[in-house]
Amino acid sequence: MGSIMNFPIRRIPHFHESEYQSPQWFEELIEPDLKWSFEINSVLHAGTSEYQNIVLLDTNRFGKALVIDGKMQSAGKDEFIYHECLVHPVLIFCESPKSVFIMGGGEGSTAREVLKHNGVEKVVKCDIDRVVVDFCRMHLTANQEAFSDGRLHCIINDQVIKTKLNDSGIFVTQAGPAGVLSHKEVFSPIYNTIKQVFKYQIAYTTHVPTDASDQQLKLDVEKIDKKIRERIMGDLQLLDGASFVSSTVLNKTVHKSLMNETHVLCQRNARYLHGHGVADSA
C-alpha cells in the first residue's frame, strides 16, 4: 500500500522532495478518532513562514492539492465548487457590486471568481502571510491571471481590519462543516452570531458558506440566471439559479439546530475545527 505521510507543524520544510517516492499517502487528522488519506505522486513545492507550513502536492484523484499546516485547503479538480458557491451568490444578490473586500484568501481563488464579474472595479484582498500569497501566486497557475489583474490590490497585515459595508452590501463567510453529525461544532454558532448582527440571513450548503445582509435576499431562479448571463465573464462550472436555490434547502436536523442555536462567537469563547493551525515555538 505504500507509506503514510503526515505533516506535523514545522516539520515539512526539513523534508526533501526526493524523499517522497510513490506510492506515498497523505494523511490528515479530521477528529481525534477520524482520519482520511489519499495517494500522492510527489511533493511539488514546500515552504514555510513564521506562521505556517505550505505544501503543494501532486495527486491523481484531486490534481494539485494545497496543504497548510497539514490541513487540506483546496485541490485543483474541485476547488471551483467551493469558490463559485462562496462568491457568485453574494455578488448576484448585490444590486451593482463595485468594490469587494476579501479577508484571507491567500491562494487567490476567491479573487479569481470575484474578478469574473464585469461590474467589479476594485478588489482588496488582505492576508496575514506574505509567504503564502507569494507561494500561491507562483505555483497555482489557475490563479495567475487573477493576481495580475489591475483591479486586485493585495495587502499584507497581521492586524484585524475593521471594514464597513455599504448600505446595500452583503457579508459572506465559509462557516465550517454542515453535516448532520458535524454542524453543531462551528456552523450553527457562526449562523447564530451572524443573526445578532444582520437582519436577514441565508445558510446554504455546498461547501457550507453562509451569507447575510440587512436587505432581504429574494431567491428567484430566472432572475439569478439572468444576472449570471449579464454580469459574469465566461461560464461557471457548477452554479446556476436552480442549483443555488436548491442549496439553501437544509435537511431537518441542520435547520432545527440553526433555529435553536444560542451560542454567539466572540474572542472570549471562539470555537475552532479540530487541528486548526497554530505556530509553535520550534
Disulfide bonds with the S-S distance in Angstrom:
none
